[in-house]
Amino acid sequence: MTAALVANLPDRPINPPGLVAYRLRVQLPPFLPPLARRQPFIPPDPFQTCPKCDRAFRSPAPGTCKGCTTTPEYERGAGPPGR
């Protein structure tokens, strides 16, 4: 914008406001199209604490974490079943 206003200025402009108005009207680039609308912000699920392993995880409702719901007891260190 500055380059469009101050490039090739005459030594003594006769009508400075008219010169600025002309340059703003004619020499500036066209307006950019509006940006596409963004998706609204959806907050993440709140943190929950697993009652079995005391780990924090995100979930809409309290419960157990993925590790505790998919892993059998004996793989978490409780020993093989039936012991």
N, C-alpha and C positions, 0 to 999 in steps of 0.2 A: 504494500500500500504506500509505503514511504517512497519507493522508487517511482511509482506512478505520479506522485504529487510533486516531487522535487527534480525529476529528470528534465534536462534542457530548459531550465528557467531562463526567461529573458533578463537582461541586466536590470531594467527598471520596468516592472509590469505596470501597466496603466490602471488596470482594475484587478487587484489581487483577489478579492472575494469571488469575482467572476471567473478568474483563472482556476481557482481551487474548485469551484462548483462545476466548471466544464470538465476538468480532469477527473473529478469523482464520478461524473455522469458517463463520460465516454471511455476513459482509459482503464478503469478497473476491470478485472476479470468478472465473468458472470457469477451469479450465486450458485452454490453447490446444491444438489438435490438434498432433501431431508434424509436423515439417517433412518435406517429400518428400525422399527420398534423392537425393543428388547423384551425378552421374556420376563415376566414378573419374578421377583425373588421368592423362592420357596425355602424357608428355613429348614436346616437338617433336623433329623429326629433327635430328641434329647438323649443325654447319656443315662444309661442304666447300669447297675452293678450286678454281676452274676452272683447268685447266692452260693454256688458250689465252689468257684475258684476265685472270687472277689475281683475279677477283671472288669474294667469299664468297657462298654460297647454302646453303640447307638441303636435305639429301637423305639418304636412308638409306645410300646407297653413293656412293663417289667417281665423278666423271664431269665432263661439261661442263655449264655453266649453260644456261638456256633461251635466252639471247641467242645463244650460240655454236652451239647445236644447230639453231636455226631460221633463223638469218641466214646467207646465202651469204657466202663469203670476200670477194668484191668489195665488198659493202655495209659491211664493217667497216673499209675503208680499204686493202685489199690490191690494189685496182684491179680492172678488169674481167677476166673469165676469159680465158685465152690470152695474157696480157701478160707 
